[in-house]
Amino acid sequence: MARPAVISFLVQRSCISLASRPALPVCSYISKRNYAKPLGAPKKGKGKLGPTLEKVKLPVETDPQKLVSYVCGSNPIKENPEDIKLKDDSEYPEWLWSLRIGKAPTLEEMDPETKQYWRRLRTQVMAKNNILKKARRR
């Protein structure tokens, strides 16, 4: 038979309840968790981790006429930024209108004589091999 001191220790430090025998064990001991404290909101000036920087809020242009005729926010670093005025389409070079702006071309659409084709093929083969290696491990 166990000693009374040992039984009281077990009751205090474990999930054993001698008074009532519930279907599920009830823990009478809750361990204290010592987690790191959250940093909280950054303070102005110097904190524990050094000086903090405030976010710069840029003004948003709402004038529709200016939005149509200028590149708004083209140089936010200057103190007195002047936005670039948009020109007529005929004043821009012809190659600008033929740039591909959608998805990258597939391997079948590319010319096998170019370096880009072989780079794309190499990355696709490496990705396939990585997937196969990962499947073999399991």
Secondary structure, 3 states (H helix, E strand, C coil): CCCHHHHHHHHHHCCCCCCCCCCCCCCCCCCCCCCCCCCCCCCCCEECCEECCCCCCCCCCCCHHHHHHEECCCCCCCCCCCCEECCCHHHCCHHHHHCCCCCCCCCCCCCCCCHHHHHHHHHHHHHHHHHHHHHHHC
